[in-house]
Amino acid sequence: MARQISKAARVYAKTFLDYASSKGELAALREEFTAVLEVFAKTRGLERALNLSALPEEKRAQILRPLTEKASDSLKRLLGLLELKGRLALLPAIAELFLRMEEAGRNVRRARVVSATALDAGQLESLAKGLIARKPGSTYLLHNEVDASLIAGFRVEEDGLVTDTSLRNKLDGARRRLTAA
């Protein structure tokens, strides 16, 4: 889910990443934040409820209580700080940013692959190897989505850069050249 990322969320995520790194808890917190984001993805309306301005902060904390019961001490401290500062609604953005920053530290890159048909694991692995050749030392996590309007081929979207090898793109390019002539 694409969410708006505030400057405050970036500051919290970076500060917490530095804290977790100093405590040697990066791997454990990566797992916890992944689980937090899964809960938000599976629970319809949870993020929207946290963003309701009419909802008091103590009610927001109560909504998140099931998450805190299994949380590590470090994550509980972060949640306590967010509650104290009235910023619990930032939790999903902080978790997402924390994970992206932690991945960047391990040289892990994410890319979205949109293809005309679903790609199998071998095809995705081959594509990842091609991407690694362009950025040596990186590891790629690819997310495949299907868009039948591409007709054939695929489009790779990574950090605002789009590489489009789809037949739809080639046909559109030919159409533009013909109409311009």
C-alpha positions as CSV (number, residue, x, y, z in Angstrom):
1,M,0.0,0.0,0.0
2,A,1.4,3.4,-0.9
3,R,1.2,5.7,2.0
4,Q,2.2,9.3,2.5
5,I,5.5,9.5,4.4
6,S,6.0,12.5,6.7
7,K,9.3,14.0,7.7
8,A,8.5,13.0,11.3
9,A,8.1,9.4,10.3
10,R,11.5,9.6,8.5
11,V,13.1,11.0,11.7
12,Y,11.6,8.4,13.9
13,A,12.6,5.6,11.5
14,K,16.2,6.7,11.1
15,T,16.6,7.3,14.9
16,F,15.1,3.9,15.7
17,L,17.3,2.2,13.0
18,D,20.4,3.8,14.6
19,Y,19.2,2.7,18.1
20,A,18.5,-0.9,16.9
21,S,21.8,-1.1,15.2
22,S,23.7,0.0,18.3
23,K,21.8,-2.6,20.3
24,G,22.4,-5.4,17.7
25,E,18.6,-5.8,17.2
26,L,18.3,-5.1,13.5
27,A,17.4,-8.6,12.4
28,A,14.8,-9.1,15.2
29,L,13.2,-5.7,14.6
30,R,13.1,-6.3,10.8
31,E,11.0,-9.4,11.6
32,E,8.8,-7.4,14.0
33,F,8.2,-4.5,11.6
34,T,7.4,-6.9,8.8
35,A,4.8,-8.5,11.0
36,V,3.4,-5.1,12.0
37,L,3.0,-4.2,8.3
38,E,1.3,-7.6,7.7
39,V,-1.2,-6.8,10.4
40,F,-2.0,-3.4,8.8
41,A,-2.3,-5.1,5.4
42,K,-4.7,-7.8,6.7
43,T,-6.8,-5.6,9.0
44,R,-9.0,-3.4,6.9
45,G,-9.5,0.1,8.3
46,L,-6.8,-0.2,11.0
47,E,-4.6,2.5,9.4
48,R,-7.6,4.7,8.7
49,A,-8.7,4.4,12.3
50,L,-5.3,5.5,13.6
51,N,-5.5,8.5,11.4
52,L,-9.0,9.7,12.7
53,S,-8.3,13.0,14.3
54,A,-11.3,12.6,16.6
55,L,-9.9,9.4,18.1
56,P,-8.0,10.1,21.3
57,E,-4.5,8.9,21.5
58,E,-5.3,6.5,24.4
59,K,-7.9,4.8,22.2
60,R,-5.3,4.5,19.4
61,A,-3.0,2.8,21.9
62,Q,-5.8,0.5,22.9
63,I,-6.4,-0.5,19.3
64,L,-2.7,-1.4,19.0
65,R,-2.5,-3.2,22.3
66,P,-2.6,-6.7,20.7
67,L,0.5,-5.7,18.7
68,T,2.3,-4.6,21.8
69,E,1.6,-7.8,23.8
70,K,4.1,-9.8,21.7
71,A,6.5,-6.9,20.9
72,S,10.1,-6.7,22.0
73,D,11.1,-4.2,24.7
74,S,12.5,-1.9,22.0
75,L,9.3,-1.8,20.0
76,K,7.3,-1.3,23.1
77,R,9.5,1.7,24.0
78,L,8.9,3.1,20.5
79,L,5.2,2.6,20.8
80,G,5.2,4.3,24.2
81,L,7.1,7.2,22.8
82,L,4.7,7.5,19.9
83,E,1.7,7.4,22.2
84,L,3.3,10.0,24.5
85,K,4.0,12.3,21.5
86,G,0.5,11.7,19.9
87,R,2.1,10.1,16.9
88,L,0.8,6.5,16.9
89,A,-0.7,7.1,13.4
90,L,2.9,7.2,12.1
91,L,3.5,3.6,13.0
92,P,2.9,2.0,9.5
93,A,5.1,4.7,7.8
94,I,7.8,4.3,10.4
95,A,7.8,0.5,10.0
96,E,7.9,0.8,6.2
97,L,10.8,3.3,6.3
98,F,12.7,1.4,8.9
99,L,12.5,-1.7,6.7
100,R,13.6,0.2,3.5
101,M,16.5,1.9,5.4
102,E,17.6,-1.4,6.9
103,E,17.5,-3.1,3.5
104,A,19.5,-0.2,2.0
105,G,22.1,-0.9,4.6
106,R,22.3,-4.5,3.4
107,N,22.3,-3.4,-0.2
108,V,18.9,-4.9,-0.8
109,R,16.9,-3.2,-3.6
110,R,13.2,-3.6,-4.4
111,A,11.7,-3.5,-7.8
112,R,8.2,-4.0,-9.1
113,V,7.9,-6.1,-12.3
114,V,4.7,-5.7,-14.2
115,S,4.3,-8.4,-16.9
116,A,1.6,-9.5,-19.3
117,T,1.4,-12.9,-17.6
118,A,2.7,-14.1,-14.2
119,L,6.4,-14.8,-14.1
120,D,7.6,-18.0,-12.5
121,A,10.4,-18.1,-9.9
122,G,13.0,-19.0,-12.6
123,Q,12.1,-16.0,-14.7
124,L,12.2,-13.7,-11.7
125,E,15.5,-15.0,-10.7
126,S,16.9,-14.5,-14.2
127,L,15.6,-11.0,-14.2
128,A,17.1,-10.3,-10.8
129,K,20.5,-11.5,-12.1
130,G,20.2,-9.0,-15.0
131,L,19.4,-6.2,-12.6
132,I,22.3,-7.2,-10.3
133,A,24.6,-7.0,-13.4
134,R,23.6,-3.3,-13.6
135,K,24.1,-2.7,-9.9
136,P,26.9,-5.2,-8.7
137,G,26.8,-6.1,-5.0
138,S,23.1,-5.6,-4.7
139,T,20.4,-8.1,-4.0
140,Y,17.0,-7.7,-5.5
141,L,13.5,-8.4,-4.1
142,L,11.1,-8.5,-7.0
143,H,7.4,-8.1,-6.7
144,N,5.5,-9.4,-9.8
145,E,2.2,-7.9,-10.9
146,V,0.1,-8.9,-14.0
147,D,-1.2,-6.3,-16.5
148,A,-2.6,-8.1,-19.5
149,S,-2.7,-4.8,-21.4
150,L,1.1,-5.0,-21.8
151,I,0.3,-7.8,-24.4
152,A,3.8,-9.3,-24.0
153,G,7.0,-8.5,-22.2
154,F,7.4,-6.6,-18.9
155,R,8.1,-3.3,-17.2
156,V,10.5,-2.9,-14.3
157,E,9.9,-0.1,-11.9
158,E,12.7,0.7,-9.4
159,D,13.3,3.9,-7.4
160,G,11.4,6.0,-10.0
161,L,13.2,4.5,-12.9
162,V,11.1,2.5,-15.4
163,T,12.5,0.1,-18.0
164,D,9.7,-0.9,-20.3
165,T,10.2,-3.8,-22.7
166,S,6.5,-4.6,-23.2
167,L,4.9,-5.0,-26.6
168,R,2.4,-2.3,-25.6
169,N,5.2,0.2,-25.1
170,K,6.7,-0.7,-28.5
171,L,3.4,-0.4,-30.3
172,D,2.7,3.0,-28.6
173,G,6.2,4.2,-29.7
174,A,5.5,3.1,-33.2
175,R,2.1,4.9,-33.2
176,R,3.7,8.1,-31.9
177,R,6.4,8.0,-34.6
178,L,3.8,7.4,-37.3
179,T,1.5,10.2,-36.2
180,A,4.4,12.6,-35.9
181,A,5.6,11.8,-39.5
